[in-house]
Amino acid sequence: MSARHDPGFMTGISLLLPITLSTMAIVLLAPILPLLLDEFRGVAGHDYLVPMILTVPALCVALLSPVAGMLGDYFGRRKLLLWSFVGYAVVGMLPVLLSDLTAILISRIGVGIAEALIMVLSTTMIGDYFRGSARDKWLAAQTAFASLSALLFFNLGGQLGQFGWRTPFWVYGSALLMLALVLAFTWEPKVAQASAEPDGLPRNARWDGFPWARMLTIVAITIYGSVFFYTVQIQAPLGLTELGWSDPARTGFWTSIASIGVPLGTWVYSRISRWPVRRLLLVEFAMLAVGFTVMGTAAAPTQFLIGCFINQLGAGMLLPTLLVWAMSLLPFAIRSRGAGMWTGAFSIGQFISPIAVTLLGKQFGGLLPAFAALAVGALLGVAVALLGKFQRGEHLADGAVPAHG
């Protein structure tokens, strides 16, 4: 027998907080990168290897999120999520005890594996528990939480870095607090129908009915949009430097202020989330195009920052639009795999973004012209939105219920 549970506020919070661990994996350590470079300056190739301490987890998420989704559908969400928190905390804190750069990089691969599972499974469980506008709200809040946590972790990493490069790694232990919340406020979601098919295969291991065409469309748009999303976060300080600001603290502070457009955009999305997907995409890509145009033609830092803010406002609306759209297509039995595909696509865009901007800068004569070229790219997104036929799916189409038993 299974008892019906109605997910409440703390259920949503317990599944929302884990998204900050993906931000922590990179942003927390960014302020201590100079310390790490100095620590391992005697290692051959350290100038290439040390930055990988920051970037390897994101690459693992890009490659392994679809696998994490398959594991979530096959083995169940909650138990796997709980063990992922344990793994994240243990391997995340290991550099406190390690002195070998290779060993630290291996531990960072472990962080990436755990991060992929945590991101995919927590997103999937939000889709399992919540319905309609409540699900839209919690999924959209992931974008805002990730952006706001970046501000916290950047400052926290800088403060802790004063006590040595090892100190910030202790913060990875906070995953155990999230484990406690998930343990207290969630349960293993189950589906109403039988869990096996006549051929003996577990129902959640089958690909029957997977919406390949629509999911691949969303994946492609997500990669494209993620490139735009990360451009400002990665390149804005360099743009401000080109316009005459040489103080890193000043450029970092004002870039973070402009990035408040992301959580604000998420809030705007929550007000208009019931709009048709096409209309949302039109508005969002148009805002990205306007932001890049202002950035690319800026003659002063103030104008550039206004463009950054407009851009990030559009990005903050775009990402929840794509995630909610994807989740609406996915019934319980395949939801984790779909969430894994989306998460992987988003991380691939993060990896591609700096490469794309560098290539455009070389092609068009500098960073600011590269932003102008990206404005044209965003206008192509507007054209796709105009020409495409985009429809939401049915929420919980297979009769999944938030039950345990």
C-alpha positions in Angstrom: 0.0 0.0 0.0 1.3 3.5 -0.7 0.5 6.7 1.1 -0.3 9.8 -0.7 1.9 12.8 0.0 1.3 16.4 -1.0 4.6 18.2 -1.6 4.9 21.4 0.3 7.2 24.4 0.5 10.1 22.5 2.2 9.9 19.8 -0.4 10.5 22.4 -3.1 13.3 24.1 -1.2 15.0 20.8 -0.5 15.1 20.1 -4.2 15.9 23.7 -5.2 19.0 24.2 -3.0 21.1 21.4 -4.7 21.2 23.4 -8.0 23.6 25.7 -6.1 26.2 22.9 -5.9 26.8 23.2 -9.7 27.6 26.9 -9.2 29.8 26.1 -6.2 31.9 23.7 -8.2 33.4 26.6 -10.3 32.6 30.0 -8.7 33.8 29.1 -5.2 37.3 28.4 -6.4 37.6 31.2 -8.9 39.1 33.7 -6.4 41.8 31.3 -5.3 42.9 30.4 -8.9 46.1 32.6 -8.5 46.9 30.8 -5.2 46.5 27.4 -6.9 48.7 28.5 -9.9 51.4 29.6 -7.4 51.1 26.4 -5.3 51.7 24.1 -8.4 54.0 26.4 -10.4 56.7 23.6 -10.3 54.4 21.1 -12.1 55.0 20.8 -15.8 52.0 22.3 -17.7 50.5 23.8 -14.5 49.2 26.8 -16.4 46.9 24.5 -18.4 46.2 21.9 -15.7 45.4 24.1 -12.7 42.4 25.9 -14.4 41.0 22.5 -15.1 40.4 22.2 -11.3 37.6 24.7 -12.0 36.4 23.4 -15.4 36.6 19.6 -15.2 33.3 19.2 -13.2 31.3 21.2 -15.8 32.7 19.0 -18.6 31.7 15.9 -16.7 28.2 17.3 -16.3 28.0 18.0 -20.1 29.1 14.4 -20.9 27.5 12.4 -18.1 24.1 14.1 -17.5 22.3 11.8 -20.0 23.8 8.8 -18.2 22.7 10.2 -14.9 19.2 10.5 -16.4 19.1 6.8 -17.4 20.3 5.7 -14.0 17.5 7.9 -12.4 14.8 6.2 -14.5 16.2 2.7 -14.0 17.1 2.7 -10.3 14.8 5.4 -8.9 15.5 9.0 -8.0 15.7 9.6 -4.3 18.2 6.9 -3.1 20.6 7.8 -5.9 20.3 11.5 -5.1 21.1 10.9 -1.4 24.2 8.9 -2.2 25.2 11.6 -4.7 25.3 14.2 -1.9 27.6 11.9 0.1 29.9 11.5 -2.9 29.9 15.2 -3.7 30.8 16.1 -0.1 33.6 13.5 0.2 35.4 14.0 -3.1 34.7 17.8 -2.9 36.6 18.1 0.4 39.4 15.7 -0.6 41.8 18.5 -1.8 42.1 19.6 1.8 44.2 16.4 2.3 45.8 16.2 -1.1 49.1 17.7 -2.3 49.4 16.1 -5.7 47.8 18.0 -8.6 46.9 14.8 -10.5 45.1 13.5 -7.5 43.2 16.7 -7.1 42.1 16.6 -10.7 40.9 13.1 -10.2 38.9 14.2 -7.2 37.4 17.0 -9.4 36.2 14.3 -11.8 34.4 12.7 -8.9 32.8 16.1 -8.1 31.6 16.3 -11.7 30.1 12.8 -11.6 28.2 13.6 -8.4 27.2 17.0 -9.7 25.7 15.5 -12.9 23.6 13.1 -10.8 22.5 15.9 -8.3 21.5 18.3 -11.0 19.5 15.8 -13.1 17.8 14.0 -10.2 16.8 17.1 -8.2 15.3 18.6 -11.4 13.5 15.3 -12.2 12.0 15.1 -8.7 10.6 18.6 -9.0 8.9 17.4 -12.1 7.7 14.3 -10.3 6.2 16.0 -7.3 4.7 19.3 -8.6 2.1 20.0 -11.3 1.0 22.9 -13.5 2.0 26.4 -12.3 3.6 25.0 -9.1 6.0 23.0 -11.2 6.8 25.9 -13.5 7.6 28.1 -10.4 10.0 25.6 -8.8 11.8 24.8 -12.1 12.1 28.5 -13.0 13.5 29.3 -9.5 16.5 27.0 -10.2 17.9 29.6 -12.6 17.5 32.4 -10.1 19.0 30.4 -7.2 22.0 29.4 -9.3 22.7 33.0 -10.3 22.2 34.4 -6.8 24.4 31.7 -5.3 27.2 32.6 -7.7 27.4 36.0 -6.0 27.5 34.3 -2.6 30.1 31.7 -3.5 32.4 34.2 -5.3 32.6 36.4 -2.2 32.8 33.4 0.2 35.7 31.8 -1.8 37.6 35.1 -1.7 37.2 35.5 2.0 38.1 31.9 2.8 41.0 32.1 0.4 42.7 34.4 2.8 43.3 31.4 5.0 45.0 29.4 2.3 44.0 27.7 -0.9 42.7 24.5 0.9 40.1 26.3 3.0 37.3 26.9 0.4 37.2 23.1 -0.3 35.6 22.6 3.2 32.5 24.3 1.9 31.7 21.2 -0.2 30.7 19.6 3.0 27.5 21.7 2.8 26.1 19.0 0.5 25.5 16.9 3.7 23.1 19.6 4.9 21.2 19.2 1.6 21.2 15.5 2.1 19.5 16.0 5.4 16.8 18.2 3.9 16.1 15.7 1.1 16.0 12.9 3.6 13.5 14.8 5.7 11.1 16.3 3.1 11.1 13.9 0.2 10.1 10.3 -0.6 10.7 8.0 -3.6 8.2 9.0 -6.2 6.3 6.2 -7.8 4.1 5.8 -10.8 0.5 4.7 -10.8 0.9 2.1 -13.5 2.6 -1.3 -13.2 6.4 -0.9 -13.4 7.1 -3.8 -15.7 6.2 -4.8 -19.3 5.3 -8.3 -20.6 8.7 -8.7 -22.1 10.2 -8.5 -18.7 12.1 -5.2 -19.2 11.5 -2.6 -16.4 9.1 0.0 -17.7 11.5 2.8 -16.8 14.3 1.2 -18.8 12.3 1.4 -22.1 12.4 4.2 -24.7 8.9 3.6 -26.1 7.2 6.9 -26.6 10.2 9.1 -26.0 9.5 12.4 -27.8 12.8 12.4 -29.7 11.9 15.1 -32.3 10.7 17.7 -29.8 13.4 16.9 -27.2 16.1 17.3 -29.8 14.6 20.6 -30.9 14.7 21.8 -27.2 18.3 20.5 -26.8 19.5 22.4 -29.8 17.8 25.6 -28.7 19.2 25.1 -25.2 22.8 24.7 -26.4 22.3 27.8 -28.5 20.8 29.8 -25.7 23.3 28.6 -23.1 26.2 30.0 -25.3 24.5 33.5 -25.0 23.7 33.1 -21.3 27.4 32.4 -20.4 28.8 35.1 -22.7 28.1 37.9 -20.3 29.1 36.0 -17.2 32.5 35.0 -18.7 33.3 37.9 -21.0 31.8 41.0 -19.4 34.9 41.8 -17.2 37.1 41.7 -20.3 34.7 44.0 -22.1 34.8 46.5 -19.3 38.6 46.3 -19.4 38.6 47.2 -23.1 36.5 50.2 -22.3 39.0 51.5 -19.7 38.3 49.8 -16.4 41.5 48.1 -15.2 40.6 47.3 -11.6 39.5 43.6 -11.3 37.4 44.3 -8.2 35.5 47.1 -9.9 34.8 45.1 -13.0 33.8 42.0 -11.0 31.4 44.0 -8.8 29.6 45.7 -11.7 29.4 42.5 -13.7 27.7 40.9 -10.8 25.3 43.8 -10.5 24.4 43.5 -14.2 23.9 39.8 -13.7 21.1 40.5 -11.3 19.1 40.6 -14.6 19.1 36.8 -14.5 17.0 36.3 -11.3 14.9 39.3 -12.3 14.3 37.7 -15.7 13.3 34.5 -13.9 10.8 36.5 -11.8 9.4 38.1 -15.0 9.0 34.6 -16.5 7.0 33.4 -13.5 4.5 36.2 -14.3 4.1 35.2 -18.0 4.9 31.5 -17.9 1.5 30.6 -19.4 2.3 32.5 -22.6 2.7 30.2 -25.7 6.3 29.0 -26.1 6.7 30.8 -29.4 5.8 34.2 -27.9 8.2 33.6 -25.0 11.1 32.7 -27.3 10.4 35.7 -29.5 10.6 38.1 -26.6 13.6 36.4 -25.0 15.8 36.1 -28.1 14.9 39.7 -29.0 16.1 40.9 -25.6 19.4 39.0 -26.1 19.8 40.6 -29.5 19.2 44.1 -28.0 21.6 43.5 -25.2 24.4 42.3 -27.4 23.8 45.2 -29.8 24.2 47.7 -26.9 27.3 45.9 -25.6 28.8 45.7 -29.1 28.4 49.4 -29.8 29.2 50.7 -26.4 31.6 53.6 -26.1 31.6 53.7 -22.3 31.3 51.2 -19.4 27.9 52.5 -18.4 26.4 51.8 -21.8 28.1 48.4 -21.8 26.6 47.4 -18.4 23.1 48.5 -19.6 23.5 46.1 -22.5 24.7 43.3 -20.1 21.6 43.8 -17.9 19.2 43.7 -20.8 21.0 40.6 -22.1 20.9 38.8 -18.7 17.2 39.7 -18.3 16.4 37.9 -21.5 18.7 35.0 -20.5 16.9 34.7 -17.1 13.6 34.3 -19.0 15.0 31.9 -21.7 16.4 29.1 -19.5 13.3 28.4 -17.5 11.2 28.6 -20.7 13.3 25.8 -22.2 13.4 23.7 -19.0 9.7 23.9 -18.3 8.9 23.2 -21.9 11.2 20.1 -21.8 9.7 18.8 -18.6 6.1 19.2 -19.9 6.9 16.6 -22.6 8.2 13.9 -20.3 6.0 11.4 -18.5 7.3 9.8 -15.3 9.0 6.7 -16.9 11.3 8.8 -19.1 11.5 12.1 -17.2 14.9 11.6 -15.7 16.4 10.8 -19.1 14.9 13.9 -20.6 16.1 16.0 -17.7 19.6 14.5 -18.2 19.6 15.5 -21.9 18.6 19.0 -21.1 21.2 19.4 -18.4 23.9 18.1 -20.6 22.8 20.5 -23.4 23.0 23.4 -21.0 26.5 22.5 -19.9 27.7 22.0 -23.5 26.7 25.6 -24.2 28.8 26.7 -21.2 31.8 24.9 -22.7 31.2 26.3 -26.2 30.6 29.9 -25.2 34.2 31.1 -24.6 35.4 29.3 -27.7 32.7 30.9 -29.8 33.4 34.4 -28.6 37.1 33.9 -29.2 36.6 32.8 -32.7 34.2 35.6 -33.4 36.6 38.1 -31.9 39.4 36.9 -34.3 37.0 37.0 -37.2 35.5 40.5 -36.6 38.4 42.3 -35.0 38.0 42.2 -31.2 35.7 41.5 -28.3 33.1 44.3 -28.8 32.6 43.4 -32.5 32.2 39.8 -31.4 29.2 40.9 -29.2 27.7 42.7 -32.2 28.0 39.4 -34.2 26.3 37.6 -31.3 23.4 40.0 -31.7 22.9 38.7 -35.2 23.0 35.2 -33.8 20.3 36.1 -31.4 18.2 37.5 -34.2 18.5 34.1 -35.9 16.8 32.7 -32.7 14.0 35.2 -33.3 13.6 33.9 -36.8 13.5 30.3 -35.6 10.8 31.3 -33.1 8.8 33.0 -35.8 9.0 30.0 -38.2 8.8 27.0 -35.7 5.8 25.3 -34.3 6.4 24.9 -30.6 3.8 23.3 -28.2 3.9 22.2 -24.6 3.2 18.7 -23.7 0.8 17.3 -21.1 1.8 17.5 -17.4 2.2 14.0 -15.8 0.8 12.3 -18.8 1.2 8.8 -17.5 -0.6 9.3 -14.2 2.4 9.6 -11.9 1.5 10.4 -8.4 3.6 11.8 -5.6 3.4 8.6 -3.5 5.7 6.4 -1.5 5.4 2.9 -0.4 
